[in-house]
């Protein structure tokens, strides 16, 4: 695993993860060869030798994998030297690595022999014993082959490590799923005010290469990020029946399950540790498209073109170019909200695209899916909650006695009562931008619990809707401020401060004059407070009104000599 694919910064944690990935690959292949039958003793011995563990340890690892089916279940729990571990001290390792970067990873492509000579020379200058040739070669071999080829501009090496388009021909459903983004050629209107929104939405799509079925999508007004990729993955993996019913889309979308491989471009969102780690933990391989080779993503690119062709028929569409747009201002004719566009895209995918004849298949994609559905080994996450939150964006917040505050909302769960006052550090929070009425809080055990808003009547709003509502509320508050009065107050305070500074400076320059002035009976009327003996203007007005309209005497409460 190269530096670009690192999931953890900590070296020890990264080593454990890499070893877990190696074990997961070997054990998954072992179980796949036997297909539920009893493992052969000879095969177990071979795999145990390959992994460098005993047969008893391998049986334990196989049982752990059958139970959890994740990489983390196979990570080593104890420290120890393993094959490929480097034992030189940090200074020597750093010098070898620096020499490799400066000498070997160079377009001039020096030989390994020349590199060893340069390493020996630098070690001699430090007064250190020269390392063996095999030691230097091991460090070179540890570098990813493609990284080496690109740094050395090795055409043959680049070609050897570059997959050709023919290798992306899938042989079964969900073997390869391609994911990509596009900015939708349409302007939308606000959900509440129905006024045009200046920014255009982004669409994230995922397509199964074998059946050409769209496995899932995500629509957002935010630019592409690991959040949009993760939400698209969640939509692709889980059953969509309830999701369609909530949006009134009366059709079927049978695709569900974990893919074997996701094929993506080299964007930062697809390179994020959260995305790569979440996929790898569930046994999903990540393959990145070689830079400068758009034909490698031909399937998803054609799907995007098909979807945009339909979008151009909607009100508010910008068209693919200025000639298609003409003199019409798309913002003025925009009429759809984000939710309405989402429903239209769902109908377009599940109601039209899946049922039309695909040019490459010569059949409807849904027919190909149904044909292979019975033989499909559907693989779903065993821990639904852990898989769900692994793709969601995160934040850290303190657990207070009154709950957790995020996005200006207070959340609470009775399960968190046991942790109040016992956690010194902020807890990890996962939230779904599509629904801010709930969050997921990680407890000390590592498990996540769902926390709801303390106001149970809080509606299911998206993060963008909630943020827009807050902005409108703050704008209404700002409109009620008397800015002229605030300006006058600030100027009056500034004038008092300037006069005070001037008086203080004069008093310090002539202290005797200040003492004489104090003795002459200087007044401090402002410090005396309000004279309660004198009626205020309001009290005087009330007294005058009372004199003009005296209250009638209370006949039931007379007192006098004759009432004794």
Backbone torsions as a table, in degrees:
resi	resn	phi	psi	omega
1	UNK	NA	120.9	-176.1
2	UNK	-77.5	173.5	-179.7
3	UNK	-62.6	-31.2	-179.3
4	UNK	-69.3	-20.8	-176.6
5	UNK	-103.4	10.5	-178.7
6	UNK	-65.1	137.7	178.6
7	UNK	-99.1	-31.1	-177.1
8	UNK	-125.4	140.3	176.1
9	UNK	-73.1	-39.1	-178.8
10	UNK	-63.0	127.4	-174.9
11	UNK	-63.4	-43.7	-179.8
12	UNK	-65.0	-42.4	179.5
13	UNK	-66.0	-38.3	178.2
14	UNK	-65.4	-38.9	179.0
15	UNK	-63.5	-42.6	178.7
16	UNK	-62.9	-41.8	179.6
17	UNK	-64.2	-44.3	-179.8
18	UNK	-61.7	-40.9	178.2
19	UNK	-66.6	-38.3	176.3
20	UNK	-62.8	-38.5	177.0
21	UNK	-64.2	-40.7	179.2
22	UNK	-64.3	-42.5	178.7
23	UNK	-65.8	-40.7	-178.5
24	UNK	-61.8	-41.8	180.0
25	UNK	-63.1	-46.5	-178.2
26	UNK	-66.3	-43.3	-177.5
27	UNK	-70.4	-38.2	178.5
28	UNK	-63.2	-40.1	177.3
29	UNK	-66.7	-37.5	178.4
30	UNK	-63.0	-46.6	179.8
31	UNK	-67.9	-33.9	179.4
32	UNK	-66.4	-35.7	179.0
33	UNK	-66.8	-30.9	-176.8
34	UNK	-96.9	-17.7	173.4
35	UNK	48.7	56.5	176.0
36	UNK	84.0	-8.2	178.8
37	UNK	-82.5	171.3	179.7
38	UNK	-66.7	136.5	-178.1
39	UNK	-69.6	136.1	176.7
40	UNK	-74.0	140.9	-178.3
41	UNK	-62.7	-36.4	-179.1
42	UNK	-68.0	-39.9	178.6
43	UNK	-66.6	-38.8	178.0
44	UNK	-62.1	-42.0	180.0
45	UNK	-63.8	-40.2	-179.6
46	UNK	-64.5	-45.7	-178.7
47	UNK	-67.8	-38.3	177.5
48	UNK	-62.0	-40.3	177.6
49	UNK	-66.0	-39.1	179.9
50	UNK	-63.7	-39.0	-178.5
51	UNK	-86.6	-9.6	179.6
52	UNK	74.0	33.1	178.8
53	UNK	-127.7	167.8	176.8
54	UNK	-77.8	166.4	179.1
55	UNK	-65.1	-37.6	179.2
56	UNK	-63.5	-40.9	178.4
57	UNK	-65.4	-39.2	179.6
58	UNK	-64.6	-42.2	177.1
59	UNK	-59.8	-39.2	178.3
60	UNK	-65.1	-40.7	178.4
61	UNK	-66.4	-38.7	177.8
62	UNK	-62.4	-42.4	179.3
63	UNK	-65.6	-39.5	178.2
64	UNK	-65.4	-37.9	179.5
65	UNK	-69.5	-38.7	178.1
66	UNK	-63.4	-30.7	-178.6
67	UNK	-78.9	-46.6	-173.6
68	UNK	-103.5	-34.5	-178.6
69	UNK	57.8	40.8	177.0
70	UNK	-132.7	161.1	178.2
71	UNK	-68.3	-39.1	-175.8
72	UNK	-61.7	-27.5	179.2
73	UNK	-69.7	-16.2	-177.0
74	UNK	-108.1	1.4	-179.8
75	UNK	-66.1	141.8	177.4
76	UNK	-64.9	141.0	-177.4
77	UNK	-100.0	-10.5	-177.2
78	UNK	-124.6	149.5	177.9
79	UNK	-79.3	154.5	177.6
80	UNK	166.5	158.2	-179.3
81	UNK	-75.8	130.5	178.9
82	UNK	-124.0	172.3	179.9
83	UNK	-60.9	132.9	-178.6
84	UNK	90.4	-1.6	179.7
85	UNK	-78.3	133.5	179.7
86	UNK	-93.7	134.5	-171.9
87	UNK	-113.8	0.7	176.7
88	UNK	-68.9	156.2	178.1
89	UNK	-69.7	167.5	-172.9
90	UNK	-61.9	-37.4	-178.3
91	UNK	-64.3	-44.5	179.6
92	UNK	-68.7	-40.5	177.7
93	UNK	-62.6	-40.3	-180.0
94	UNK	-64.8	-38.3	180.0
95	UNK	-67.8	-41.6	177.4
96	UNK	-63.3	-45.2	-179.1
97	UNK	-62.5	-41.0	178.8
98	UNK	-64.1	-40.7	179.2
99	UNK	-65.7	-38.6	178.0
100	UNK	-63.8	-43.4	-179.9
101	UNK	-64.5	-43.6	-173.8
102	UNK	-80.6	-31.9	-173.3
103	UNK	-103.8	-54.6	-169.5
104	UNK	-79.9	-44.1	-178.9
105	UNK	-83.6	68.2	-174.7
106	UNK	-137.6	144.9	-178.9
107	UNK	-57.3	-22.1	177.8
108	UNK	-69.3	-14.2	175.6
109	UNK	52.9	64.2	176.1
110	UNK	-67.5	160.2	-178.4
111	UNK	-79.2	166.0	177.2
112	UNK	-65.1	-35.5	178.9
113	UNK	-60.8	-43.4	178.5
114	UNK	-64.3	-38.3	177.7
115	UNK	-62.5	-43.3	-179.9
116	UNK	-62.7	-39.4	178.4
117	UNK	-62.2	-42.3	-180.0
118	UNK	-67.3	-37.8	177.0
119	UNK	-64.1	-45.0	178.9
120	UNK	-61.0	-39.9	-179.1
121	UNK	-65.1	-41.9	-179.6
122	UNK	-70.5	-34.1	176.2
123	UNK	-67.8	-39.0	179.1
124	UNK	-64.1	-37.3	178.4
125	UNK	-64.2	-27.4	177.3
126	UNK	-86.8	-8.6	-176.7
127	UNK	78.5	21.6	-179.6
128	UNK	-100.8	152.2	174.9
129	UNK	-67.2	142.9	-175.7
130	UNK	-71.6	136.0	177.1
131	UNK	-73.9	158.5	179.7
132	UNK	-70.8	155.6	178.6
133	UNK	-58.9	-38.3	-179.3
134	UNK	-64.3	-31.9	177.6
135	UNK	-64.2	-44.2	178.8
136	UNK	-67.6	-41.3	-179.1
137	UNK	-63.9	-35.7	179.0
138	UNK	-63.1	-37.7	178.3
139	UNK	-68.8	-36.5	177.4
140	UNK	-68.1	-43.0	-179.5
141	UNK	-65.4	-24.6	-179.6
142	UNK	-73.0	-16.0	178.2
143	UNK	-78.3	137.7	179.7
144	UNK	-55.4	136.3	-175.4
145	UNK	-61.3	-38.6	-178.9
146	UNK	-69.6	-37.6	176.8
147	UNK	-62.5	-43.7	177.8
148	UNK	-59.7	-45.4	-177.4
149	UNK	-64.6	-39.9	-179.8
150	UNK	-69.0	-42.9	179.9
151	UNK	-64.6	-38.5	-177.6
152	UNK	-89.8	-1.0	-178.0
153	UNK	52.4	46.4	179.9
154	UNK	-88.1	102.7	-175.9
155	UNK	-60.4	-43.2	-179.5
156	UNK	-65.3	-40.4	179.5
157	UNK	-67.3	-39.6	177.7
158	UNK	-63.3	-42.5	-179.9
159	UNK	-66.1	-36.9	-179.2
160	UNK	-68.8	-29.4	-178.4
161	UNK	-99.3	4.2	179.8
162	UNK	-99.7	120.2	177.1
163	UNK	-70.9	140.9	179.0
164	UNK	-90.5	158.9	-178.1
165	UNK	-55.7	-32.1	-179.2
166	UNK	-62.3	-25.3	-178.9
167	UNK	-73.2	-12.5	-178.8
168	UNK	-97.2	18.4	172.8
169	UNK	-82.9	112.0	-177.2
170	UNK	-80.2	154.3	-179.5
171	UNK	-112.6	-4.0	-178.5
172	UNK	-158.5	159.4	179.4
173	UNK	-62.3	144.8	177.2
174	UNK	62.3	17.2	174.6
175	UNK	-72.9	-42.5	178.3
176	UNK	-136.1	127.9	175.8
177	UNK	-122.7	126.6	178.1
178	UNK	-97.8	140.7	-179.4
179	UNK	-130.5	139.1	177.0
180	UNK	-159.9	167.3	-179.4
181	UNK	-114.7	160.9	169.0
182	UNK	-155.8	148.3	174.1
183	UNK	-85.5	124.7	-173.7
184	UNK	-73.9	137.0	-177.4
185	UNK	-82.2	64.7	-178.9
186	UNK	-159.9	148.8	171.9
187	UNK	-104.1	142.8	-177.7
188	UNK	-113.3	176.3	176.3
189	UNK	-119.9	159.6	-179.3
190	UNK	-66.9	145.8	-178.2
191	UNK	-63.2	-32.8	-174.4
192	UNK	-98.5	-54.6	-173.6
193	UNK	-85.2	-16.8	-176.5
194	UNK	60.3	24.1	175.3
195	UNK	-90.0	150.8	-177.7
196	UNK	-60.4	143.1	175.6
197	UNK	-100.6	132.5	-173.7
198	UNK	-69.0	-36.3	-176.9
199	UNK	-87.4	150.0	177.9
200	UNK	-93.5	151.7	-177.6
201	UNK	-77.1	164.9	176.0
202	UNK	-116.5	140.6	-179.8
203	UNK	-118.8	128.0	174.7
204	UNK	-109.2	124.2	-175.9
205	UNK	-121.0	149.3	175.0
206	UNK	-131.7	131.8	-177.1
207	UNK	-129.8	138.9	175.2
208	UNK	-83.4	124.8	-173.5
209	UNK	-66.4	-38.4	-173.3
210	UNK	-71.6	-47.7	-176.0
211	UNK	-97.4	-12.1	-174.3
212	UNK	63.3	17.3	174.8
213	UNK	-76.6	139.1	173.0
214	UNK	-76.9	118.8	-177.0
215	UNK	-81.8	-24.9	179.6
216	UNK	177.5	168.1	176.6
217	UNK	-154.2	166.0	175.7
218	UNK	-144.2	132.9	-179.4
219	UNK	-115.9	131.8	-176.3
220	UNK	-152.9	155.6	173.5
221	UNK	-86.4	-6.5	-180.0
222	UNK	-90.4	149.4	178.0
223	UNK	-61.7	162.0	-179.1
224	UNK	-56.4	137.8	179.2
225	UNK	-155.6	177.4	177.4
226	UNK	-65.4	-21.9	177.4
227	UNK	-67.4	-49.0	180.0
228	UNK	-64.8	-36.2	176.8
229	UNK	-65.0	-45.0	-179.5
230	UNK	-64.4	-40.8	179.7
231	UNK	-68.5	-33.0	174.3
232	UNK	-65.8	-40.3	177.5
233	UNK	-63.3	-42.6	179.0
234	UNK	-62.5	-41.1	178.7
235	UNK	-66.7	-33.1	-177.7
236	UNK	-74.5	-34.4	-171.6
237	UNK	-80.7	-38.4	-171.2
238	UNK	-93.5	161.3	178.2
239	UNK	-62.4	140.9	-172.3
240	UNK	-107.9	10.5	-176.5
241	UNK	-61.4	-52.5	-179.9
242	UNK	-63.5	-40.0	179.7
243	UNK	-59.7	-42.1	178.6
244	UNK	-68.1	-40.6	-179.6
245	UNK	-63.6	-40.1	179.7
246	UNK	-62.8	-25.8	-178.6
247	UNK	-102.4	4.8	177.4
248	UNK	70.2	24.8	179.2
249	UNK	-93.6	102.2	-173.3
250	UNK	-89.8	72.9	176.7
251	UNK	-154.8	178.3	-177.4
252	UNK	-107.8	149.7	176.0
253	UNK	-144.7	83.9	-167.6
254	UNK	-77.5	-4.1	-174.9
255	UNK	-71.9	130.5	174.9
256	UNK	-162.6	158.2	176.5
257	UNK	120.1	158.7	178.8
258	UNK	-75.9	131.4	174.8
259	UNK	-76.7	161.9	176.0
260	UNK	-81.6	-37.7	-177.5
261	UNK	-142.6	139.6	171.0
262	UNK	-111.7	131.9	-177.8
263	UNK	-110.4	118.2	-172.1
264	UNK	-137.1	170.4	176.3
265	UNK	-86.2	-169.3	-173.5
266	UNK	-97.9	23.2	177.7
267	UNK	-64.0	156.6	-178.7
268	UNK	-62.4	-30.5	180.0
269	UNK	-66.2	-35.0	178.9
270	UNK	-82.9	-15.1	178.1
271	UNK	-95.4	-1.8	-176.5
272	UNK	-63.8	145.8	-179.3
273	UNK	-64.9	-34.0	-179.6
274	UNK	-63.1	-44.2	-178.8
275	UNK	-69.2	-49.8	-177.8
276	UNK	-63.2	-43.5	-179.1
277	UNK	-65.3	-41.6	179.8
278	UNK	-64.7	-40.6	178.0
279	UNK	-66.1	-46.8	-176.1
280	UNK	-65.4	-34.7	-179.1
281	UNK	-64.2	-27.4	179.1
282	UNK	-98.8	13.4	177.9
283	UNK	78.2	21.7	178.5
284	UNK	-99.1	119.2	178.8
285	UNK	-80.4	145.4	178.7
286	UNK	-112.6	121.5	178.9
287	UNK	-117.0	124.7	-178.7
288	UNK	-96.6	141.5	179.1
289	UNK	-69.7	133.0	177.4
290	UNK	-59.4	138.5	-179.6
291	UNK	-59.2	141.2	177.2
292	UNK	74.9	18.6	-179.5
293	UNK	-128.8	73.8	-177.5
294	UNK	-64.7	-22.3	-179.4
295	UNK	-66.9	-16.2	178.2
296	UNK	-68.9	-20.6	178.1
297	UNK	-110.1	37.4	-174.1
298	UNK	-61.3	-36.3	-176.9
299	UNK	-64.4	-49.7	-178.0
300	UNK	-70.7	-32.3	179.1
301	UNK	-65.8	-41.0	178.4
302	UNK	-67.4	-37.0	177.1
303	UNK	-63.1	-42.6	178.5
304	UNK	-61.5	-42.2	177.7
305	UNK	-61.3	-39.4	177.9
306	UNK	-64.2	-44.8	-179.7
307	UNK	-64.7	-40.9	-178.7
308	UNK	-69.2	-30.4	176.1
309	UNK	-61.3	-36.9	176.8
310	UNK	-74.3	-35.1	-179.9
311	UNK	-63.6	-31.9	-177.7
312	UNK	-65.6	-11.3	178.1
313	UNK	-91.6	-2.9	-175.5
314	UNK	-93.1	155.4	177.0
315	UNK	-66.6	136.2	-177.8
316	UNK	93.3	1.7	-178.7
317	UNK	-70.8	140.8	178.2
318	UNK	-87.6	-11.5	-173.3
319	UNK	73.2	169.5	-179.4
320	UNK	-82.0	-15.7	177.9
321	UNK	-156.2	174.7	-176.1
322	UNK	-67.4	-31.4	-179.0
323	UNK	-67.1	-35.7	176.9
324	UNK	-69.8	-34.1	-177.4
325	UNK	-71.3	-38.7	-178.7
326	UNK	70.4	-144.7	-178.8
327	UNK	-93.8	3.4	-178.1
328	UNK	-78.6	131.9	174.3
329	UNK	-85.1	111.1	-174.8
330	UNK	-62.7	-29.4	-179.5
331	UNK	-68.8	-34.0	-179.0
332	UNK	-71.1	-28.8	-178.7
333	UNK	-100.7	4.2	179.0
334	UNK	-65.8	144.8	-175.8
335	UNK	-144.2	-16.4	-173.9
336	UNK	-93.1	142.6	171.1
337	UNK	-90.3	172.9	179.9
338	UNK	-62.4	-41.8	179.8
339	UNK	-65.3	-40.1	179.8
340	UNK	-67.6	-39.1	176.5
341	UNK	-65.3	-36.7	177.4
342	UNK	-61.0	-42.1	178.5
343	UNK	-65.6	-39.5	179.0
344	UNK	-64.0	-42.3	178.9
345	UNK	-66.1	-38.9	177.2
346	UNK	-61.8	-43.3	176.2
347	UNK	-63.4	-40.9	-178.1
348	UNK	-63.0	-39.9	-178.6
349	UNK	-76.8	-58.9	-173.2
350	UNK	-78.3	-26.5	-176.4
351	UNK	-97.2	-23.2	-177.3
352	UNK	-121.1	-59.3	-172.5
353	UNK	-58.5	-44.7	-178.3
354	UNK	-65.6	-20.9	-173.5
355	UNK	-107.3	-3.3	176.0
356	UNK	-91.2	154.4	-179.1
357	UNK	-70.7	124.3	178.4
358	UNK	-83.2	134.8	-174.4
359	UNK	-62.1	-40.1	-178.9
360	UNK	-74.7	-34.6	-178.2
361	UNK	-87.1	-24.3	-172.3
362	UNK	61.3	22.9	180.0
363	UNK	-151.1	160.3	172.6
364	UNK	-68.4	139.8	179.8
365	UNK	-56.4	-37.2	-177.8
366	UNK	-67.2	-28.6	177.4
367	UNK	-68.5	-39.4	177.6
368	UNK	-65.9	-39.9	178.6
369	UNK	-63.4	-47.0	-179.5
370	UNK	-61.8	-35.3	-179.4
371	UNK	-65.1	-35.6	-177.2
372	UNK	-101.8	0.4	-175.1
373	UNK	-64.7	-37.9	-177.1
374	UNK	-66.4	-35.3	-178.9
375	UNK	-89.9	-1.1	-177.5
376	UNK	-76.6	124.5	176.0
377	UNK	-82.1	85.7	-175.9
378	UNK	-63.8	124.9	-178.7
379	UNK	-117.0	118.7	-179.6
380	UNK	-117.7	153.5	176.6
381	UNK	-61.0	133.4	179.4
382	UNK	-72.4	-38.6	177.4
383	UNK	-104.5	95.8	-175.1
384	UNK	-60.7	-44.1	-178.2
385	UNK	-64.1	-44.7	-178.8
386	UNK	-63.0	-41.1	179.1
387	UNK	-68.5	-39.8	-178.7
388	UNK	-60.3	-50.4	-175.0
389	UNK	-76.2	-18.9	-177.8
390	UNK	-64.6	-24.3	-179.6
391	UNK	-99.3	-4.5	-176.7
392	UNK	-85.8	152.8	174.8
393	UNK	-66.2	157.4	-174.2
394	UNK	-128.6	166.2	176.0
395	UNK	-156.1	166.6	177.7
396	UNK	-122.0	129.7	-179.4
397	UNK	-139.6	153.3	175.7
398	UNK	-77.6	140.8	174.5
399	UNK	-87.4	109.0	-178.7
400	UNK	-95.6	164.9	176.7
401	UNK	-60.0	-26.0	179.6
402	UNK	-97.9	10.9	175.1
403	UNK	118.1	-158.5	-179.5
404	UNK	-117.4	133.1	-176.9
405	UNK	-109.3	123.4	-179.6
406	UNK	-146.4	133.9	-179.7
407	UNK	58.9	27.7	-179.2
408	UNK	75.7	18.1	-179.1
409	UNK	-123.5	141.7	177.4
410	UNK	-97.0	130.0	-179.4
411	UNK	-118.5	152.5	179.5
412	UNK	-154.4	149.5	171.9
413	UNK	-144.5	139.1	-179.1
414	UNK	-61.6	-24.7	179.2
415	UNK	-64.5	-28.8	-177.2
416	UNK	-74.9	-7.7	-179.1
417	UNK	-59.8	-34.3	-178.2
418	UNK	-71.3	-15.6	-176.5
419	UNK	-103.2	-9.1	-177.2
420	UNK	-64.8	128.1	179.3
421	UNK	78.9	0.4	-177.6
422	UNK	-113.0	-3.2	-178.6
423	UNK	-112.8	119.8	-179.6
424	UNK	-81.2	-32.0	-176.3
425	UNK	-100.7	162.9	176.6
426	UNK	-67.3	147.5	-179.0
427	UNK	-93.9	156.6	179.2
428	UNK	-80.9	129.7	-179.3
429	UNK	-117.0	135.4	170.6
430	UNK	-115.8	135.1	-178.8
431	UNK	-134.8	152.3	-179.4
432	UNK	-103.2	112.8	-178.7
433	UNK	-61.0	-16.6	179.6
434	UNK	-83.0	-12.6	-178.1
435	UNK	-155.1	103.5	-177.8
436	UNK	-89.3	7.2	179.4
437	UNK	-78.3	-4.7	179.6
438	UNK	-149.2	154.3	173.6
439	UNK	-135.9	172.0	179.4
440	UNK	-124.3	123.2	-172.8
441	UNK	-111.1	131.7	178.1
442	UNK	-86.4	125.3	178.7
443	UNK	-88.1	169.8	179.8
444	UNK	-57.0	-26.0	179.0
445	UNK	-71.7	-13.0	-177.4
446	UNK	98.3	-14.3	179.6
447	UNK	-83.5	153.0	179.6
448	UNK	-101.6	142.9	174.9
449	UNK	-123.5	149.1	-179.7
450	UNK	-86.9	131.8	176.8
451	UNK	-119.3	136.0	-178.3
452	UNK	-105.6	164.8	175.6
453	UNK	-63.2	143.3	179.5
454	UNK	-62.6	-30.7	173.9
455	UNK	-85.5	101.5	-175.2
456	UNK	-65.4	-16.9	177.9
457	UNK	-84.5	2.9	-179.0
458	UNK	-63.9	128.1	-176.1
459	UNK	-74.7	165.6	177.8
460	UNK	-84.1	94.0	-177.3
461	UNK	-111.2	152.7	171.0
462	UNK	-76.8	161.0	179.4
463	UNK	-61.8	-36.8	179.1
464	UNK	-67.2	-41.0	178.0
465	UNK	-63.6	-41.8	180.0
466	UNK	-66.7	-40.9	178.2
467	UNK	-64.5	-41.1	178.3
468	UNK	-64.2	-38.8	178.3
469	UNK	-64.2	-40.3	177.2
470	UNK	-64.0	-40.5	179.1
471	UNK	-63.6	-40.5	178.8
472	UNK	-65.1	-38.9	179.7
473	UNK	-66.4	-41.7	178.6
474	UNK	-67.5	-36.7	178.1
475	UNK	-64.7	-39.1	177.3
476	UNK	-64.7	-37.6	177.1
477	UNK	-66.1	-38.8	179.1
478	UNK	-67.2	-31.4	179.6
479	UNK	-68.3	-22.8	-178.9
480	UNK	-85.9	-8.3	-179.8
481	UNK	-75.6	142.9	173.9
482	UNK	-94.5	90.9	-175.0
483	UNK	-66.1	-33.5	178.6
484	UNK	-62.2	-41.6	179.2
485	UNK	-65.7	-39.0	177.9
486	UNK	-65.1	-38.6	178.7
487	UNK	-64.8	-43.0	178.8
488	UNK	-62.8	-38.8	178.3
489	UNK	-62.4	-44.7	-179.7
490	UNK	-63.4	-41.3	179.1
491	UNK	-66.4	-39.6	178.3
492	UNK	-63.9	-42.3	178.1
493	UNK	-63.8	-41.2	179.7
494	UNK	-63.4	-38.8	179.8
495	UNK	-65.2	-42.8	178.9
496	UNK	-62.6	-42.1	-179.1
497	UNK	-64.6	-44.1	-179.7
498	UNK	-62.2	-43.3	179.0
499	UNK	-65.2	-38.6	178.9
500	UNK	-63.9	-40.4	179.5
501	UNK	-64.4	-42.2	-180.0
502	UNK	-64.4	-44.6	179.7
503	UNK	-64.6	-41.0	-179.7
504	UNK	-64.5	-40.9	178.9
505	UNK	-64.0	-41.8	178.5
506	UNK	-64.7	-40.2	-179.6
507	UNK	-66.1	-35.2	-179.6
508	UNK	-73.1	-30.5	178.4
509	UNK	-74.6	-34.0	-179.7
510	UNK	-128.6	76.7	-175.5
511	UNK	-63.5	-32.4	-178.1
512	UNK	-68.2	-38.5	176.8
513	UNK	-61.2	-37.6	179.8
514	UNK	-66.7	-36.2	179.9
515	UNK	-70.6	-39.3	179.1
516	UNK	-65.0	-39.7	178.6
517	UNK	-63.9	-37.5	179.6
518	UNK	-67.4	-35.7	-179.4
519	UNK	-75.6	-21.3	179.9
520	UNK	-78.1	6.2	174.2
521	UNK	93.5	42.8	176.8
522	UNK	-62.4	140.7	-175.1
523	UNK	-97.8	144.3	174.7
524	UNK	-120.4	54.3	-175.1
525	UNK	-60.1	-32.5	-177.0
526	UNK	-67.7	-17.5	-179.0
527	UNK	-94.6	-3.8	-176.5
528	UNK	-80.4	-14.4	-178.7
529	UNK	81.3	-167.7	-179.2
530	UNK	-86.2	132.3	179.3
531	UNK	-78.4	107.0	-177.0
532	UNK	-72.3	-11.8	179.2
533	UNK	-75.9	-23.8	-179.4
534	UNK	-99.4	131.2	179.3
535	UNK	-67.7	144.9	176.6
536	UNK	-75.7	170.8	179.8
537	UNK	-61.6	-37.9	179.9
538	UNK	-67.7	-42.5	179.2
539	UNK	-65.4	-38.7	178.6
540	UNK	-63.5	-38.9	179.4
541	UNK	-66.9	-41.1	179.3
542	UNK	-66.6	-37.5	179.5
543	UNK	-66.0	-40.0	178.9
544	UNK	-64.9	-40.4	178.4
545	UNK	-65.3	-36.5	-179.8
546	UNK	-68.0	-35.1	178.8
547	UNK	-68.0	-35.9	179.8
548	UNK	-72.7	-31.0	-178.6
549	UNK	-127.5	77.8	-177.5
550	UNK	-68.4	147.6	179.4
551	UNK	-76.3	142.3	177.5
552	UNK	-66.0	150.4	-179.2
553	UNK	-67.1	147.3	177.7
554	UNK	-82.1	104.7	-174.3
555	UNK	-71.0	-21.2	-178.2
556	UNK	-86.2	-2.4	-176.0
557	UNK	-126.8	33.5	-179.4
558	UNK	-71.6	143.3	174.3
559	UNK	-131.6	144.0	-179.6
560	UNK	174.7	-178.6	-177.3
561	UNK	-61.4	-34.3	-176.1
562	UNK	-79.7	-3.4	179.9
563	UNK	-102.6	6.4	-179.0
564	UNK	-73.1	NA	NA
